[in-house]
Amino acid sequence: YQGVKNLMPVTINGNGSITGISAGGLPSGSLTLSKTDMPAGSVIQCLTDTTTAKTDNNGNSYVEISGLSVTMTPRASNSKFYAIFEGHFYVNYGGPGSNNAHGIGYNIYKDGVRFTTSPVDNAGSEASEKPYDWYSDGPSRSVARLMKTGQGTFGSTSAATFTVKFKGYYANSTHTISINENNSNETQAQLTVMEIAVWVT
């Protein structure tokens, strides 16, 4: 054996093709990976966004967290998405009493429609519900680092935008619910979305 001269680097490209190597006697196409070569459950892509910006809410509707969104174009319409949100919430109760804010609700949305849920004291629309993913009867304030996950099916290969919205258990002018209350890096909020393979044979 005299060794191999003029070696070339081998590169696996983003589209699954391989350059720098010859197929030789291998079957045609044997050096190109197809998306179906990835087993069901494989992560096809993963995107993350973060923000340290403060967002306040003292109204009756869910408010979108400013500067936090992920837009993903799925590779297959039947792919599943899996989303993970984590953020730091601040609740200013506005004093004691049953009609002041004692908790919060927050959910993840795909193209403006939420696909996660919150426990509520009453049924109804998003505007009228009293959500309490986290709740306390304290008279002053509370802070909490909270996380929520959710999943679903893309349904098409069109780009989808994921966001997070939140609101208080009660809403009035005497209290404020905030995300990233300190408006700094140590209170960073994060949203991660993954596309998961679901191949049909």
Secondary structure, 3 states (H helix, E strand, C coil): CCCCCCCCCCEECCCCEEECCCCCCCCCCCCECCHHHCCCCCEEEEEEEEECCCEEECCCCCEECCCCCEEECCCCCCCEEEEEEEEEEEEECCCCCCCCCCEEEEEEEECCEECCCCCECCCCCCCCCCECCEECCCCCEEEEEEEEEEEEECCCCCCEEEEEEEEECCCCCCCEEEECCCCCHHHCEEEEEEEECCCCC
